[in-house]
Structure formats: structure tokens, C-alpha cells
Amino acid sequence: MSSSPKSLKSNPLLLLFLALFTSMMIIPPTLAAPYHTFPRVRVPQSHYEVLKMRQKTLLNPNAVTDIHCIDRTAHIVFHDQNVAELSICGGMAGSSNTPCAGSPATTEGKSGSALFTLTALEGGAGIVLTKEAWEACVRAARAACPTGSLSAVCVGGASRGGDVGFSLTAV
């Protein structure tokens, strides 16, 4: 293909491309969109390893009921959510069958931008969720509401066979 003016007239797409390309070259940088930098959140490599392990666990959609996505635009940092998730009941470190210490009627887990609030729904009952059951409830709720704040009911998890209501909100 020759690059004579005659061939440019016969190929309108090439002509359009050349016109756009040359016009983009002469736009002054002050008219371009401003460049924004956002704060970077540094997360240790060990956190990613934990996430990879959690990803291998199965999702049980029957672990929760009554799921409500409160505000899908609420900004909750994923790392903060994971830390707050394991901060309920004074901390749920240890094996997956570690129960909620002390069987409280209510408990909170907070970290950075995330706050979990749990309440035993039956009067006089205490929260006896295990770490594994609690993580299953959060995973199932997050499957329905992947971003923002939410509320749901974790089936079981309270003494006397009751359920546990919980919410995740942005702080």
C-alpha cells in the first residue's frame, strides 16, 4: 500500500485514525484529566496466605438468612473486615472449633474501617458461635452483598438453639 495522498482519500478509517492521533498529540497537558493518588494500604504477605486458605473453604448459603445489603457504597477495607471478623468475643484465635468465649448476649469486633455487631436473638441466650461457623456466616452474607455494609442472621450459634443477628458497618 502506498502512502500517497490518493490512498488516504480512499481509506477513510486511516484518515480518521491519523486525524485523531495528531489531535491527541497537540492537547496541552493542562486540559488532560487530573491524576489522583489514593492512599495505599499495605497488607502483609501472611494475610494473603490466610485469604488463600479461606478461599478453599466451601460456601454454605444456608448458614445465614434474612440478608440485607444496607449500603453497597460504604467503604470497608477488606483487611479490616477480616481482622474485625476474628475480633468478636474478645478474639477468636486458635483452631476452627474455638467457641465465642464467655457466651455473651452481644459482642463487637472492630478494626479500622469495619465494625461487626452480634446479638443473640432469643432473650436470655448467649452467643456460642465457633470460629468456623462464624466465618461461614460471614462468607455466605458476603456472597449476597459483596461490598459495603450488611446485616444478616446466622442460623444457630446461640445457646438454647437460637440464632445470632449480626451487622457489618463502616466506621
C-alpha positions as CSV (number, residue, x, y, z in Angstrom):
1,M,0.0,0.0,0.0
2,S,1.5,3.3,-1.0
3,S,1.2,6.3,1.3
4,S,0.3,8.8,-1.4
5,P,-2.5,11.4,-0.7
6,K,-4.7,9.4,-3.2
7,S,-4.6,6.3,-1.0
8,L,-5.5,8.4,2.1
9,K,-8.6,9.6,0.4
10,S,-9.7,6.1,-0.5
11,N,-9.3,4.8,3.1
12,P,-11.4,6.9,5.4
13,L,-10.6,4.9,8.5
14,L,-6.9,5.5,8.1
15,L,-7.6,9.2,7.6
16,L,-9.7,9.3,10.8
17,F,-7.1,7.5,12.8
18,L,-4.4,9.9,11.6
19,A,-6.6,12.9,12.4
20,L,-7.3,11.6,16.0
21,F,-3.7,10.7,16.6
22,T,-2.4,14.0,15.6
23,S,-5.0,15.9,17.5
24,M,-4.2,13.9,20.7
25,M,-0.6,14.9,20.3
26,I,-1.3,18.6,20.5
27,I,-3.7,18.7,23.5
28,P,-1.9,20.6,26.3
29,P,-1.3,18.6,29.5
30,T,-3.4,21.2,31.5
31,L,-6.5,20.0,29.7
32,A,-6.0,16.4,30.5
33,A,-7.8,14.8,33.4
34,P,-6.0,15.3,36.7
35,Y,-4.1,12.4,38.2
36,H,-5.3,11.3,41.6
37,T,-3.3,9.3,44.0
38,F,-5.1,7.3,46.7
39,P,-3.6,6.2,50.0
40,R,-2.1,2.7,49.7
41,V,-3.0,0.2,52.3
42,R,-0.1,-2.1,52.9
43,V,-1.1,-5.7,53.8
44,P,1.5,-8.3,55.0
45,Q,2.0,-11.3,52.8
46,S,0.7,-13.6,55.6
47,H,-2.7,-12.0,55.1
48,Y,-2.8,-13.1,51.5
49,E,-1.8,-16.7,52.6
50,V,-4.7,-16.7,55.0
51,L,-7.1,-15.5,52.3
52,K,-5.9,-18.2,50.0
53,M,-6.6,-20.8,52.7
54,R,-10.1,-19.3,53.3
55,Q,-10.8,-19.3,49.6
56,K,-10.5,-23.1,49.6
57,T,-13.3,-23.5,52.2
58,L,-16.8,-24.2,50.9
59,L,-19.6,-21.7,50.8
60,N,-22.7,-22.7,52.7
61,P,-25.6,-20.4,51.6
62,N,-27.8,-22.0,54.3
63,A,-25.6,-20.6,57.1
64,V,-27.4,-17.2,57.0
65,T,-31.0,-15.9,56.5
66,D,-32.5,-12.5,56.2
67,I,-29.6,-10.9,54.4
68,H,-29.9,-7.1,53.8
69,C,-27.4,-5.1,51.9
70,I,-27.6,-1.8,53.8
71,D,-25.2,0.5,51.9
72,R,-23.3,-1.0,49.0
73,T,-21.2,2.1,48.7
74,A,-19.9,2.1,52.3
75,H,-16.1,1.8,52.2
76,I,-14.9,-1.2,54.2
77,V,-11.3,-2.2,53.7
78,F,-11.2,-6.0,53.2
79,H,-8.3,-6.5,55.6
80,D,-10.1,-4.5,58.3
81,Q,-13.2,-6.7,57.8
82,N,-11.1,-9.9,58.2
83,V,-9.5,-8.6,61.4
84,A,-12.8,-7.4,62.8
85,E,-14.4,-10.7,61.9
86,L,-11.9,-12.5,64.2
87,S,-12.1,-9.8,66.9
88,I,-15.5,-10.7,68.1
89,C,-15.9,-12.3,71.6
90,G,-12.5,-10.8,72.7
91,G,-10.7,-12.5,69.8
92,M,-11.2,-15.9,68.1
93,A,-7.6,-17.0,67.7
94,G,-6.9,-20.7,67.6
95,S,-8.5,-23.7,65.9
96,S,-11.6,-23.6,63.8
97,N,-13.8,-25.1,66.6
98,T,-12.9,-22.3,69.1
99,P,-16.2,-21.0,70.5
100,C,-17.1,-17.5,71.5
101,A,-15.6,-17.0,74.9
102,G,-18.0,-16.3,77.8
103,S,-21.2,-16.8,75.8
104,P,-22.1,-13.0,75.8
105,A,-25.6,-11.8,74.7
106,T,-23.9,-9.2,72.4
107,T,-20.4,-8.7,71.2
108,E,-18.5,-6.5,68.8
109,G,-15.4,-6.8,66.6
110,K,-13.8,-3.6,65.3
111,S,-10.8,-2.9,63.2
112,G,-10.0,0.2,61.1
113,S,-13.0,0.8,58.8
114,A,-15.0,-2.3,59.8
115,L,-17.3,-3.0,62.8
116,F,-19.2,-6.3,63.4
117,T,-22.0,-6.2,65.9
118,L,-23.6,-9.5,67.0
119,T,-26.6,-10.1,69.2
120,A,-28.3,-13.4,70.3
121,L,-31.9,-13.0,69.0
122,E,-33.6,-15.1,71.7
123,G,-33.9,-13.4,75.1
124,G,-31.5,-14.8,77.7
125,A,-29.4,-16.7,75.1
126,G,-25.7,-16.3,74.7
127,I,-23.5,-16.4,71.6
128,V,-21.8,-19.7,71.3
129,L,-20.6,-19.5,67.7
130,T,-17.5,-21.4,66.7
131,K,-14.9,-19.7,64.6
132,E,-15.7,-22.0,61.7
133,A,-19.5,-21.3,61.9
134,W,-18.9,-17.6,62.2
135,E,-16.6,-17.5,59.2
136,A,-19.2,-19.5,57.2
137,C,-21.9,-17.0,58.1
138,V,-19.8,-14.0,57.0
139,R,-18.8,-15.7,53.7
140,A,-22.4,-16.5,52.9
141,A,-23.5,-13.0,53.7
142,R,-20.7,-11.5,51.6
143,A,-21.7,-13.8,48.7
144,A,-25.0,-11.9,48.7
145,C,-23.6,-8.5,49.5
146,P,-20.0,-8.4,48.2
147,T,-19.4,-4.7,49.0
148,G,-20.5,-2.2,51.7
149,S,-22.4,-2.7,54.9
150,L,-24.8,-5.5,55.5
151,S,-27.0,-7.3,58.2
152,A,-28.0,-10.9,58.4
153,V,-29.0,-13.7,60.8
154,C,-26.5,-16.5,61.4
155,V,-28.5,-19.8,61.8
156,G,-27.8,-21.4,65.1
157,G,-24.8,-20.0,67.0
158,A,-26.7,-19.1,70.2
159,S,-27.4,-21.1,73.3
160,R,-30.9,-22.6,73.5
161,G,-30.7,-23.3,69.8
162,G,-31.3,-19.7,68.9
163,D,-29.9,-17.6,66.0
164,V,-27.5,-14.7,66.1
165,G,-28.2,-11.5,64.3
166,F,-25.2,-9.5,63.0
167,S,-24.3,-6.5,61.1
168,L,-21.2,-5.2,59.4
169,T,-20.9,-1.4,59.1
170,A,-18.3,1.1,58.1
171,V,-16.7,3.1,60.9
